[in-house]
Amino acid sequence: MTIAGRMTLVSPSATLQLTSKAKEMKSKGLPVINFAAGEPDFDTPQAVKDEAVKCLNSGFTKYTPSSGIPELKEAVCRKFKDDNGLSYVLENIVISCGAKHSLYNLIQVLCNPGDEILIPTPYWVSYPEMVYLAGGKPVFVPTSQENGFRAGVEAVKKAVTPKSKILILNSPSNPTGGILEEKDLKALAQVVVENNWVCISDEIYEYYLYENQKHVSIASFNEEIKKRTFVVNGVSKSYSMTGLRIGYLAGDAEVVKKIGILQDHSTSNPASISQKMAVAALNLPKSHRENLRKIFTKRRELMLSLLAQCKGFKPFPPQGAFYVFCDISKTGFSSETLCEKLLEEIYVAVIPGKSFGSDQHVRFSFACSEKDIEEGIRRIKEWTEKNVK
């Protein structure tokens, strides 16, 4: 059977593949420690689960508008106003089947064949693949661990061509945990406005911040950058709702309308029950998120201190998200080889940095218990003593 040519450019998701393999090994009774997971290990909040039961009992199981129920759009508008100082109306909001779906739809609607999409490296694995599927060309903007993995204005300007159309930003970042501070964002906003680009700001990890950092949305500076920016977020990471698949975005009403039409003819509406659960999540007190952040702060400090003791490992202290991006160039192994050996030989699952655009790094998730962090990195430390020169 002939496969469509566009699929030749698209690679499988290494994060999903490795996470699935680790879970399969664990189901067979192997003592796997999973540092690959991109989801919190906490249960979904009880109030959110109660809403699901209520929906089932009341029969709220039918189709909804493709772009989401008004009640959820209103909750999203309140969230943007309260947390980010951004004012939107319902026509600026679309609800999708996860933030990944929001991003995919947005790129499908905005990107023409041949358009160049600027993506700072390291990047989330799906950004380039989404661009390829839309017929566009990803153009990578280099960053480094030494500068905090921040996309600098000069590096962005060097990547510009007449075909440049969109700049994708992800702060806090998956995989690095780096953030773009207000001064960085203001400089990038000026470049976006001057070039009349579109900015896609992926802010899914905004509530996980450390070292007294404050999240700032690039869209919040002025109307000029706001009207060129699409802010993408969701409930998966902040409320342990990854499998319930609710994401959302805010931006230009005309583009939002086109995304709604795309959903009309692809997925239709996100699951009705999940939408109601998302309303309940967004109505939770801020103390819920703060309690989770405190737990992750403790895990972050533990993981950093232990990884620093592993031969050949140089961890980057994340300022946000729940990942440690670790330089392993001094181990002498490529990221894929190292991750394969760790999983097969000592049953520790880690994601290779090559999937994120940096083969000299691996990604650890600290969305797991302190006990697992201690045991997993103990195994790695013993392994490096034997295998790293």
C-alpha positions in Angstrom: 0.0 0.0 0.0 1.3 3.5 -0.9 1.8 5.8 2.1 1.3 9.6 1.6 4.6 11.3 1.0 4.2 13.8 3.8 4.6 11.0 6.3 8.2 10.3 5.2 9.3 13.4 7.0 7.5 12.6 10.3 9.2 10.5 13.0 7.5 8.6 15.8 7.4 10.2 19.2 10.4 9.0 21.1 9.0 10.1 24.4 5.7 8.1 23.9 7.6 5.1 22.6 10.1 4.9 25.5 7.4 5.6 28.1 5.3 2.8 26.6 8.2 0.4 26.6 9.0 1.2 30.2 5.4 0.6 31.3 5.3 -2.7 29.4 8.5 -3.8 31.1 7.1 -2.9 34.5 3.9 -4.8 33.8 6.0 -7.9 33.3 7.4 -7.6 36.8 10.7 -5.9 36.0 11.8 -3.3 38.5 11.7 -0.3 36.2 12.2 3.2 37.5 10.5 5.6 35.0 12.1 9.0 34.6 10.5 9.3 31.1 7.0 10.3 32.1 5.7 13.7 31.0 2.8 13.6 33.4 2.3 14.3 37.1 2.1 11.1 39.3 -0.6 12.7 41.4 -4.3 11.6 41.1 -6.8 13.9 39.5 -8.3 16.2 42.1 -11.4 14.7 43.8 -13.7 17.7 42.9 -12.8 17.1 39.2 -13.6 13.4 39.5 -16.8 14.2 41.2 -17.8 16.3 38.2 -17.3 13.3 35.9 -19.7 11.2 38.0 -22.2 14.0 38.0 -22.0 14.3 34.2 -22.5 10.5 33.8 -25.5 10.5 36.1 -27.1 13.5 34.4 -26.5 12.2 30.9 -24.1 14.9 29.8 -22.6 12.5 27.3 -23.7 13.9 24.0 -22.1 16.1 21.3 -21.2 19.7 22.3 -20.1 22.5 20.0 -16.9 21.5 18.2 -14.9 24.4 19.6 -16.0 23.7 23.2 -18.9 24.5 25.6 -19.4 28.2 26.5 -19.0 27.4 30.3 -15.5 26.1 29.7 -14.6 29.0 27.4 -15.8 31.4 30.1 -13.6 29.6 32.7 -10.6 29.9 30.3 -11.2 33.6 29.8 -11.3 34.1 33.6 -8.0 32.1 33.9 -6.3 34.3 31.3 -7.5 37.5 33.0 -6.6 36.4 36.6 -3.3 34.7 35.9 -1.9 36.5 32.9 -3.6 39.8 32.7 -5.1 39.0 29.3 -8.6 39.9 28.3 -10.4 37.7 25.8 -14.0 37.0 24.8 -15.5 33.7 23.9 -14.8 34.2 20.2 -11.1 34.2 20.9 -11.1 30.8 22.6 -11.2 27.3 21.2 -11.2 24.1 23.2 -9.3 21.1 21.7 -8.4 17.5 22.6 -5.3 18.4 24.5 -2.8 21.3 24.1 -1.0 19.1 21.5 -4.2 19.1 19.5 -4.5 22.9 19.9 -0.9 23.3 18.6 -1.5 20.9 15.7 -4.7 22.7 14.6 -3.1 26.1 14.9 -0.2 25.2 12.7 -2.5 23.5 10.2 -4.5 26.7 9.9 -1.6 29.2 9.8 1.2 27.4 7.9 1.3 27.3 4.1 3.6 25.0 2.1 7.1 26.5 2.2 6.5 28.7 5.2 9.4 28.7 7.7 8.6 28.3 11.4 11.3 29.3 13.8 11.8 26.9 16.7 14.4 27.4 19.5 16.4 24.3 20.3 16.1 22.1 22.3 12.5 21.8 21.4 9.4 19.7 22.3 9.5 16.7 20.1 6.2 17.4 18.3 6.8 20.9 17.1 8.9 20.0 14.0 6.6 17.1 13.1 3.6 19.3 13.2 5.3 21.8 10.9 6.2 19.0 8.4 2.6 17.8 8.4 1.5 21.3 7.4 4.0 21.4 4.6 6.2 24.0 6.3 9.9 24.0 7.1 11.2 24.1 10.7 14.1 26.4 11.2 16.0 25.8 14.4 17.3 28.6 16.5 20.3 27.4 18.7 20.5 28.0 22.4 23.0 26.6 25.0 23.0 25.3 28.5 25.5 28.1 29.3 22.9 30.8 28.5 20.0 29.0 30.2 18.6 27.6 27.0 17.2 31.1 26.3 16.4 32.1 22.7 18.3 35.3 22.1 17.2 38.0 19.7 20.4 37.9 17.7 20.1 34.1 17.2 16.6 34.5 16.1 17.5 37.3 13.6 20.3 35.1 12.1 17.6 32.5 11.3 15.3 34.9 9.5 14.6 34.7 5.8 11.8 36.2 3.6 9.8 32.9 4.2 9.8 33.3 8.1 6.3 33.4 9.4 5.9 32.0 12.9 8.0 31.9 16.1 7.2 29.1 18.5 8.1 29.8 22.2 7.8 27.3 25.0 8.3 28.8 28.5 8.8 27.0 30.9 10.4 24.6 28.4 10.0 20.9 27.8 12.6 19.5 27.8 15.1 21.9 29.4 13.1 23.5 32.2 14.5 26.8 31.1 12.3 29.9 31.1 12.2 33.1 29.1 12.3 36.1 31.5 10.4 39.3 31.0 13.3 41.1 29.3 13.9 38.1 26.9 10.2 38.1 26.0 10.0 41.9 25.4 13.0 41.7 23.0 11.4 38.8 21.1 8.0 40.5 21.0 9.6 43.5 19.3 11.1 41.2 16.6 7.8 39.5 16.1 6.0 42.9 15.7 8.7 44.4 13.5 8.5 41.4 11.1 4.8 41.0 11.3 5.1 37.4 12.3 2.8 35.2 14.3 4.0 34.0 17.8 2.8 30.7 19.2 3.4 30.7 23.0 3.1 27.3 24.6 2.6 27.9 28.3 1.4 24.5 29.5 3.9 24.4 32.3 3.3 27.9 33.6 2.4 26.9 37.2 5.6 24.9 37.8 8.2 27.6 38.6 11.2 27.5 41.0 13.7 29.9 42.5 11.0 32.6 42.9 10.5 32.9 39.2 7.4 34.5 37.8 5.6 33.4 34.7 5.0 36.1 32.1 3.0 35.7 28.9 4.5 37.4 25.8 1.0 38.4 24.8 0.6 40.6 28.0 2.9 43.4 27.0 0.7 45.4 24.5 -2.0 45.1 21.9 0.5 44.9 19.0 2.1 41.6 20.3 -1.2 40.3 21.7 -3.0 40.4 18.3 -0.1 38.4 16.8 0.1 35.8 19.6 -1.7 32.6 20.2 -1.4 31.4 23.8 -1.7 27.7 24.2 -2.4 25.9 27.5 -4.4 23.1 29.0 -5.4 21.2 32.2 -3.2 18.1 31.7 -0.1 19.1 33.5 -1.5 21.4 36.2 -4.4 19.1 37.3 -3.1 15.6 36.5 -5.6 15.2 33.7 -3.3 14.0 30.9 -5.6 11.2 29.7 -8.7 13.4 29.7 -7.4 15.5 26.7 -8.4 19.1 27.2 -6.3 21.9 25.8 -7.2 25.4 24.8 -5.8 28.4 23.0 -6.6 32.1 22.8 -6.0 34.5 19.9 -7.3 36.2 16.8 -11.0 35.4 16.4 -10.8 34.8 12.6 -8.1 32.1 13.1 -10.0 30.6 16.1 -13.1 30.3 13.9 -11.1 28.5 11.2 -9.8 26.1 13.9 -13.3 25.4 14.9 -14.2 24.5 11.3 -11.1 22.2 11.2 -12.4 20.5 14.3 -15.8 20.2 12.8 -14.4 18.0 10.1 -11.8 16.1 12.1 -12.4 15.4 15.8 -15.7 17.2 16.4 -15.9 18.2 20.0 -13.5 17.3 22.8 -15.1 14.7 25.2 -18.2 16.3 26.8 -17.4 14.9 30.3 -13.7 16.0 30.0 -14.9 19.6 29.3 -17.0 19.7 32.4 -14.1 18.3 34.4 -11.9 21.0 33.1 -14.3 23.7 34.3 -14.1 22.1 37.8 -10.3 22.1 37.6 -10.0 25.7 36.5 -12.3 26.6 39.4 -10.1 25.0 42.0 -8.3 27.3 44.5 -4.8 28.4 43.6 -3.6 26.6 46.8 -4.0 23.3 44.9 -1.4 24.3 42.3 0.9 25.8 45.0 0.9 22.6 47.0 1.9 20.6 43.9 4.7 23.1 43.2 6.1 22.7 46.6 6.3 19.0 46.2 8.0 19.3 42.8 10.4 21.8 44.3 11.6 19.3 46.8 11.9 16.6 44.1 13.8 18.9 41.9 16.4 19.7 44.5 16.8 16.0 45.3 17.3 15.0 41.7 19.8 17.8 41.0 21.9 16.9 44.0 22.0 13.2 43.1 22.6 13.6 39.4 25.6 15.9 40.1 27.2 12.8 41.7 27.0 10.7 38.6 30.2 10.5 36.6 29.9 12.3 33.3 26.6 14.0 34.0 26.1 17.7 34.2 22.5 18.6 35.1 20.9 21.9 34.2 18.9 23.3 37.1 15.4 23.9 35.7 13.6 27.1 36.5 10.3 25.6 35.5 8.4 22.5 34.3 9.3 19.1 35.9 12.3 18.0 33.9 16.1 18.0 34.4 18.0 18.2 31.1 21.3 16.7 31.7 24.5 17.1 29.6 26.0 13.6 29.1 28.7 14.5 26.5 31.5 13.5 29.0 30.1 9.9 29.3 31.3 9.1 25.7 27.8 7.8 24.7 25.2 9.2 22.4 21.9 10.0 24.1 20.1 7.1 22.4 22.8 4.6 23.2 23.0 5.7 26.8 19.2 5.6 27.3 19.1 2.1 25.7 21.8 0.9 28.1 20.2 2.4 31.2 16.9 0.8 30.4 18.1 -2.6 29.3 20.9 -3.0 31.9 19.6 -1.3 35.1 15.9 -0.8 34.3 15.9 3.0 34.4 13.9 4.8 31.7 15.3 8.2 30.5 14.5 10.1 27.3 17.3 10.7 24.8 18.0 14.3 24.0 18.4 13.6 20.3 14.6 13.6 20.1 14.6 17.2 21.4 17.4 18.4 19.1 20.4 17.8 21.3 22.2 14.5 21.2 24.5 15.5 24.1 21.6 15.6 26.6 19.1 13.3 28.2 15.8 14.3 29.9 14.9 13.2 33.4 11.3 13.7 34.7 10.9 14.3 38.4 7.2 13.6 38.2 7.8 10.5 40.4 8.3 9.7 44.1 11.4 10.7 46.0 11.9 7.0 46.7 12.1 6.3 42.9 14.4 9.3 42.4 16.8 8.0 45.0 16.8 4.4 43.8 16.9 5.2 40.1 19.9 7.6 40.4 21.6 5.3 42.8 21.6 2.7 40.0 22.8 5.2 37.4 25.6 6.3 39.7 26.8 2.7 40.2 26.5 2.1 36.4 28.6 5.2 35.5 31.3 4.2 37.9 31.7 1.0 35.9 31.0 2.2 32.4 32.2 5.9 32.1 35.9 6.5 31.7 
